[in-house]
């Protein structure tokens, strides 16, 4: 749970903003979210509702503009973000539950910048499509301005992982699955902006591969093979994939949960294998057929 007292002991900054009440104008809420999301700081961001500028806690339990987490999620989905930020609204009880403070938690993510792709107008003011806003110290970039060229460059450098080891850069680039170009029927795939990063099909590991999940397909024939991640010509990582259903699907070799008597197969969303699989081919249907859990 969020430590409210710890936040109250901090000054407003790139990652922290206090509001006495929820916004009456949704455009101002969106502006705050954009600025905090793009702030250049290595920590999560907090928009605290129910606290005055001088840190007096009044709560939001009687705020007519109060929103729920569901309201926030729906609001974000409808605002045409270039990519949806990770946001969650949490309620913190205070003084024996007589007061409630709401905190909008915005996760720090490296895939900045965030912006909207269509103009949004409310009460005569507009957030312009494609404009990148950010936050400097405790101040938002005004609506009619944008982040500076230097600030925007820092965001893109963070997104593409400049300065990071090649494997960490590769992991970030894999998230932009639409930026990968296939040649030779997926034998080799390269990143269209950074072609020194490639994905290649390697050697066959087992020509006659069989596990319980492969039997769920109409064609049980399968084989396992290596997938190589390379930076220039240097091999930096390998994963095992399975060509199953007679060649229709390429699925990462799932892990097995042996914590109970019924072994369950699973694939982790955040690992290299799943990110690669999304570039090869949409595999959600195949995972359902194979009864593989995605976690």
C-alpha positions in Angstrom: 0.0 0.0 0.0 1.1 3.5 -0.7 2.6 5.3 2.3 0.6 8.6 2.5 2.7 10.0 5.3 5.8 9.5 3.2 4.3 11.4 0.3 3.2 14.2 2.6 6.7 14.7 3.8 7.9 15.3 0.3 7.7 18.5 -1.8 5.9 18.7 -5.0 8.2 17.6 -7.8 8.4 16.0 -11.3 6.8 12.9 -9.8 4.4 14.3 -7.2 1.5 16.7 -7.4 -1.2 17.5 -4.7 -4.7 18.5 -5.6 -7.3 19.7 -3.1 -10.1 18.1 -5.2 -10.6 16.2 -8.4 -10.6 18.3 -11.6 -13.8 19.9 -12.7 -12.4 20.0 -16.2 -11.3 16.7 -17.7 -8.9 18.5 -20.0 -6.9 19.6 -17.0 -6.9 16.0 -15.7 -5.5 14.8 -19.0 -2.9 17.5 -19.1 -1.7 16.5 -15.6 -1.5 12.8 -16.6 0.5 13.6 -19.8 2.9 15.8 -17.9 3.5 13.4 -15.1 3.8 10.4 -17.5 6.5 12.1 -19.5 8.5 13.5 -16.6 12.1 12.5 -16.8 12.7 10.9 -13.4 13.4 7.3 -12.4 10.4 6.6 -10.2 6.6 6.2 -10.2 4.5 9.3 -10.2 1.7 10.3 -7.8 -1.3 12.7 -8.3 -2.8 13.0 -4.8 -6.4 14.2 -4.4 -7.8 15.5 -1.1 -4.7 17.4 0.1 -4.3 21.2 0.0 -1.1 23.0 -1.1 -0.1 23.5 2.5 -0.5 19.7 3.1 -3.8 19.8 5.0 -5.7 16.6 4.5 -9.4 17.3 3.7 -10.2 14.1 1.8 -12.4 13.5 -1.3 -15.3 11.6 0.3 -17.6 14.6 -0.4 -16.0 15.7 -3.7 -18.8 15.9 -6.3 -16.2 15.3 -9.1 -14.6 12.3 -7.5 -13.8 9.5 -9.9 -13.4 5.7 -9.5 -10.6 3.7 -10.9 -13.0 2.4 -13.6 -13.8 6.0 -14.5 -10.1 6.7 -14.9 -9.4 3.6 -17.0 -12.4 4.4 -19.3 -11.2 8.1 -19.6 -7.7 7.0 -20.6 -8.9 4.5 -23.2 -11.1 7.1 -24.9 -8.4 9.7 -25.3 -6.5 8.3 -28.2 -3.1 7.9 -26.6 -0.2 6.7 -28.8 0.2 4.0 -26.1 -1.8 3.5 -23.0 0.1 4.5 -19.8 0.0 2.3 -16.8 -2.3 4.1 -14.3 -4.2 3.0 -11.2 -6.4 5.0 -8.8 -6.0 3.9 -5.1 -8.0 5.0 -2.1 -6.1 5.6 1.2 -8.2 5.7 4.4 -7.0 8.3 7.0 -7.9 9.1 10.6 -9.7 5.9 11.4 -11.3 5.8 8.0 -13.2 9.0 8.5 -11.2 10.6 5.6 -10.3 9.2 2.2 -7.5 10.4 0.0 -7.3 9.2 -3.6 -4.0 8.7 -5.3 -3.5 8.3 -9.0 -0.4 6.1 -9.4 1.3 6.4 -12.8 4.0 3.8 -13.4 7.3 5.0 -14.7 7.9 3.4 -18.1 10.8 3.7 -20.5 8.6 3.8 -23.6 8.2 7.6 -23.6 7.0 9.9 -25.0 3.3 9.6 -24.4 0.9 11.9 -26.4 -2.6 11.9 -27.9 -3.1 11.3 -31.6 -6.3 13.4 -31.9 -7.0 16.9 -30.6 -9.0 17.0 -27.4 -11.1 20.1 -26.6 -13.0 20.8 -23.4 -14.5 24.1 -22.2 -12.8 26.1 -25.0 -9.2 24.7 -24.5 -7.4 22.1 -26.5 -4.7 19.6 -26.0 -3.1 19.2 -29.5 -2.4 15.9 -31.1 1.2 15.0 -31.3 2.3 17.6 -28.8 4.6 16.2 -26.1 4.1 17.7 -22.6 6.2 17.1 -19.5 6.8 18.4 -16.0 9.8 20.3 -14.8 10.3 20.4 -11.0 6.7 21.1 -9.7 5.4 22.8 -12.9 3.6 21.4 -15.9 4.5 22.6 -19.4 1.6 24.9 -20.4 -1.0 23.8 -22.8 0.1 26.2 -25.5 3.7 25.1 -25.3 5.6 21.7 -25.6 8.6 20.0 -24.1 11.9 21.4 -25.4 13.9 19.6 -28.0 16.4 18.5 -25.4 13.6 17.0 -23.2 12.1 15.2 -26.1 15.5 13.8 -27.1 15.9 12.4 -23.6 12.6 10.6 -23.9 13.4 9.0 -27.2 16.9 8.0 -25.9 15.2 6.3 -22.9 12.7 4.6 -25.2 15.3 3.2 -27.5 17.7 2.3 -24.7 20.7 4.3 -25.8 23.5 3.8 -23.3 22.1 0.4 -22.2 23.7 -2.9 -22.9 22.6 -4.5 -26.3 20.4 -7.1 -24.6 18.5 -4.5 -22.6 18.0 -2.4 -25.8 16.8 -5.5 -27.6 14.2 -6.1 -24.9 12.8 -2.6 -25.3 12.8 -2.7 -29.1 10.8 -6.0 -29.0 7.9 -4.1 -27.4 7.5 -2.2 -30.7 6.5 -5.3 -32.6 5.2 -3.3 -35.6 8.7 -2.0 -36.2 10.2 -5.3 -37.1 10.5 -6.4 -40.8 10.5 -10.1 -41.8 12.6 -11.5 -44.7 12.9 -15.1 -45.9 9.6 -16.2 -44.4 10.6 -15.2 -40.8 14.0 -16.9 -41.1 15.4 -13.5 -40.3 13.7 -10.4 -38.9 15.3 -7.0 -38.4 14.3 -3.7 -36.7 13.5 -1.1 -39.3 15.1 1.8 -37.4 18.0 -0.2 -35.8 18.8 -3.0 -38.3 21.8 -4.1 -36.3 19.3 -5.9 -34.1 18.0 -9.1 -35.7 15.9 -12.2 -34.8 17.0 -15.3 -36.6 15.7 -18.9 -36.7 18.5 -21.2 -35.5 19.0 -25.0 -35.6 16.3 -27.6 -34.9 16.6 -29.0 -31.4 14.3 -31.9 -31.6 12.7 -33.0 -34.9 9.9 -35.0 -33.2 8.8 -32.9 -30.3 6.0 -34.0 -28.1 4.3 -32.7 -24.9 0.8 -33.0 -23.6 -0.1 -29.5 -24.9 1.0 -30.3 -28.5 -1.6 -33.1 -28.6 -4.4 -30.5 -28.3 -3.9 -29.4 -31.9 -5.7 -31.1 -34.8 -2.2 -32.0 -36.2 0.1 -33.2 -33.3 3.3 -33.0 -35.4 5.7 -30.6 -33.9 9.4 -29.8 -33.7 11.5 -27.5 -31.4 14.1 -25.0 -32.7 16.3 -22.2 -31.5 15.5 -18.5 -32.0 18.6 -16.3 -31.8 18.7 -12.6 -30.9 21.7 -10.9 -32.5 23.4 -7.5 -32.2 25.2 -7.1 -35.5 26.6 -10.6 -35.8 27.0 -11.2 -32.1 24.6 -13.7 -30.5 23.3 -12.1 -27.3 20.4 -14.4 -26.4 18.6 -17.6 -27.4 15.1 -19.0 -26.8 13.4 -22.3 -27.6 10.3 -22.3 -29.8 8.0 -25.1 -30.9 6.6 -25.3 -34.4 3.3 -27.0 -33.8 0.0 -28.0 -35.5 2.0 -29.2 -38.5 3.7 -25.8 -38.9 0.7 -23.4 -38.4 2.0 -22.0 -35.1 5.3 -21.0 -33.6 4.9 -21.0 -29.8 7.6 -20.3 -27.1 8.4 -23.5 -25.2 6.1 -23.1 -22.1 7.3 -23.5 -18.6 5.6 -26.0 -16.3 4.1 -25.2 -12.9 4.7 -28.2 -10.7 3.4 -26.7 -7.5 0.3 -28.9 -7.7 -0.5 -32.4 -8.9 -1.9 -31.2 -12.2 1.0 -29.8 -14.1 0.1 -26.5 -15.8 1.9 -25.0 -18.7 2.4 -21.2 -18.8 4.3 -18.4 -20.6 5.3 -15.2 -19.0 4.2 -12.0 -20.8 7.3 -10.1 -19.9 10.0 -12.5 -21.0 11.9 -12.4 -24.3 10.1 -15.5 -25.8 6.6 -14.0 -25.7 7.8 -10.6 -27.1 9.4 -12.5 -30.0 6.3 -14.6 -30.5 4.2 -11.5 -31.0 6.5 -10.4 -33.8 6.4 -13.8 -35.5 2.6 -14.3 -35.4 -0.4 -13.5 -33.1 -0.3 -16.5 -30.8 -3.2 -15.9 -28.5 -5.5 -18.3 -30.3 -2.8 -21.0 -30.3 -2.2 -20.6 -26.6 -5.9 -21.1 -25.9 -6.0 -24.2 -28.0 -3.0 -25.6 -26.2 -4.4 -24.6 -22.8 -1.3 -22.6 -22.0 -1.7 -19.9 -19.4 -0.4 -16.4 -20.0 0.9 -14.7 -16.8 
